[in-house]
Amino acid sequence: MAAIAAYWQRTQKIEAENETRQVVAFFDPKDDSVMVPPEVVPARSWKMDDETRRWVLAGHDAINQVALLNQIKEAETKRLLHYYLTFQDRSGGYYEIEYGLMKGSGIGKPV
């Protein structure tokens, strides 16, 4: 029984180390061995922090704040690294979000 547990632990350790190597290689600009984001990406890569969330919501009316929060929740549930948030007040526009950070914004629909 101890041998089975040791084998299982070793297998888990090897898998975790491989996943870690892939994530590090993906984010390392000097390493192009991993060009597609690994399935397991750390939460800090796709979750928006509270300060960015406050910035996104600032100046929007209550209806658009709820819509923006729902879009953020949906994107984080899907663990999207890149997405657009759209709003209808202020003549309509969008925010471009990448790795949980605001990358840009614009008027109208995202291109």
Contacts in CASP RR format, 6 or more apart in sequence:
PFRMAT RR
TARGET T0000
AUTHOR 0000-0000-0000
METHOD contacts of the structure
MODEL  1
MAAIAAYWQRTQKIEAENETRQVVAFFDPKDDSVMVPPEVVPARSWKMDD
ETRRWVLAGHDAINQVALLNQIKEAETKRLLHYYLTFQDRSGGYYEIEYG
LMKGSGIGKPV
19 38 0 8 1.000
19 40 0 8 1.000
22 34 0 8 1.000
22 38 0 8 1.000
22 40 0 8 1.000
23 38 0 8 1.000
23 40 0 8 1.000
23 41 0 8 1.000
23 42 0 8 1.000
24 31 0 8 1.000
25 31 0 8 1.000
25 33 0 8 1.000
25 34 0 8 1.000
26 34 0 8 1.000
26 35 0 8 1.000
26 36 0 8 1.000
26 37 0 8 1.000
26 38 0 8 1.000
26 41 0 8 1.000
27 45 0 8 1.000
37 81 0 8 1.000
41 79 0 8 1.000
41 81 0 8 1.000
45 81 0 8 1.000
45 99 0 8 1.000
45 100 0 8 1.000
46 75 0 8 1.000
46 76 0 8 1.000
46 79 0 8 1.000
46 80 0 8 1.000
46 81 0 8 1.000
46 99 0 8 1.000
46 100 0 8 1.000
47 76 0 8 1.000
47 100 0 8 1.000
48 56 0 8 1.000
48 72 0 8 1.000
48 76 0 8 1.000
48 97 0 8 1.000
48 100 0 8 1.000
48 101 0 8 1.000
49 100 0 8 1.000
52 100 0 8 1.000
52 101 0 8 1.000
52 102 0 8 1.000
53 69 0 8 1.000
53 72 0 8 1.000
55 102 0 8 1.000
56 68 0 8 1.000
56 72 0 8 1.000
56 85 0 8 1.000
56 95 0 8 1.000
56 102 0 8 1.000
57 65 0 8 1.000
57 68 0 8 1.000
57 69 0 8 1.000
60 68 0 8 1.000
60 87 0 8 1.000
60 89 0 8 1.000
60 90 0 8 1.000
61 89 0 8 1.000
63 88 0 8 1.000
63 89 0 8 1.000
64 87 0 8 1.000
64 88 0 8 1.000
64 89 0 8 1.000
67 87 0 8 1.000
67 88 0 8 1.000
68 85 0 8 1.000
68 87 0 8 1.000
71 83 0 8 1.000
71 85 0 8 1.000
71 86 0 8 1.000
72 85 0 8 1.000
72 97 0 8 1.000
75 83 0 8 1.000
75 85 0 8 1.000
75 97 0 8 1.000
81 98 0 8 1.000
81 99 0 8 1.000
82 96 0 8 1.000
82 97 0 8 1.000
82 98 0 8 1.000
82 99 0 8 1.000
83 97 0 8 1.000
84 94 0 8 1.000
84 95 0 8 1.000
84 96 0 8 1.000
84 97 0 8 1.000
84 110 0 8 1.000
85 94 0 8 1.000
85 95 0 8 1.000
85 97 0 8 1.000
86 92 0 8 1.000
86 93 0 8 1.000
86 94 0 8 1.000
86 109 0 8 1.000
86 110 0 8 1.000
87 93 0 8 1.000
87 94 0 8 1.000
87 95 0 8 1.000
91 107 0 8 1.000
91 108 0 8 1.000
92 107 0 8 1.000
92 108 0 8 1.000
93 105 0 8 1.000
93 106 0 8 1.000
93 107 0 8 1.000
93 108 0 8 1.000
93 109 0 8 1.000
94 105 0 8 1.000
94 106 0 8 1.000
94 108 0 8 1.000
94 109 0 8 1.000
94 110 0 8 1.000
95 102 0 8 1.000
95 104 0 8 1.000
95 105 0 8 1.000
95 106 0 8 1.000
96 102 0 8 1.000
96 103 0 8 1.000
96 104 0 8 1.000
96 105 0 8 1.000
96 110 0 8 1.000
97 103 0 8 1.000
END
